[in-house]
């Protein structure tokens, strides 16, 4: 029926992990992560921030800009759906941050 939901899972156990990114990172780390994500997006070839990113930043809170993520052994991957920060033709955007960067 339209709409979506998100759940953070532990893939090794299949169990839900309660919380959001601010459960795992300190406030100053969250601001660093947001800055790193934006810097990496701006370095993607053909990424035009005026098409969707600037508007997205204007209508969302800092935390909601980085609330679609998953953990890997090497770091955190942030996922942006088509139309979220670009055109449908551009597809999804993934931004990988290593634990070292954070």
C-alpha positions in Angstrom: 0.0 0.0 0.0 2.8 2.5 -0.6 5.1 3.6 2.1 8.2 1.9 3.5 9.8 0.9 6.8 13.4 0.3 7.7 14.9 -2.1 10.1 18.5 -2.6 11.2 19.4 -6.2 11.2 22.3 -8.3 12.4 22.8 -10.5 9.3 24.7 -13.1 11.2 21.7 -13.8 13.5 18.8 -12.4 11.5 17.7 -10.4 14.6 16.7 -6.8 14.6 19.1 -4.3 16.3 17.2 -1.6 18.1 18.3 2.0 17.5 19.5 4.4 14.9 22.9 5.7 13.8 23.0 8.0 16.9 22.8 4.8 19.0 26.2 3.8 17.7 28.0 7.2 17.2 28.6 10.2 19.4 27.1 13.6 18.4 30.4 15.0 17.1 31.0 11.8 15.1 27.5 12.2 13.5 28.4 15.7 12.3 31.7 14.3 10.9 29.9 11.5 9.1 27.4 14.0 7.6 30.3 16.1 6.3 32.1 13.1 4.9 29.0 11.8 3.1 28.4 15.1 1.5 32.1 15.5 0.5 32.0 12.0 -1.1 28.8 12.7 -2.9 30.2 15.9 -4.4 33.2 14.0 -5.8 31.0 11.5 -7.7 31.3 12.1 -11.4 28.2 13.7 -12.9 26.6 14.3 -9.5 24.8 17.6 -9.6 23.9 18.8 -6.1 21.6 21.5 -7.5 19.3 18.7 -8.9 18.4 17.1 -5.7 21.0 17.3 -2.9 20.6 21.0 -2.2 16.9 20.6 -2.0 17.2 17.5 0.1 19.4 19.3 2.6 17.0 22.2 2.8 14.0 20.0 3.7 15.5 17.5 6.0 17.2 17.4 9.3 20.9 16.5 9.6 20.1 13.1 11.0 17.5 12.1 8.4 20.1 12.8 5.7 22.1 9.9 7.0 19.4 7.6 8.3 19.5 5.0 5.5 22.6 3.0 6.2 24.1 -0.5 6.8 27.2 -1.6 8.5 29.9 -3.7 6.8 33.1 -5.1 8.4 35.0 -2.2 6.8 32.6 0.7 7.8 29.2 2.1 7.0 27.4 2.4 3.7 24.8 5.2 3.2 22.2 4.6 0.6 20.1 7.2 -1.3 17.1 6.0 -3.4 16.3 7.2 -6.9 14.6 10.7 -6.7 15.9 11.2 -3.2 18.9 13.2 -4.2 19.0 12.8 -8.0 16.9 11.8 -11.0 15.5 8.3 -11.5 17.9 7.9 -14.4 20.8 8.4 -12.1 19.7 5.5 -10.0 20.7 5.0 -6.4 23.7 6.5 -4.7 25.9 4.6 -2.3 28.5 6.3 -0.1 31.1 4.1 1.7 32.8 5.4 4.8 35.5 3.3 6.3 35.9 3.0 10.1 39.2 4.8 9.7 37.5 7.8 8.1 35.0 8.1 10.9 
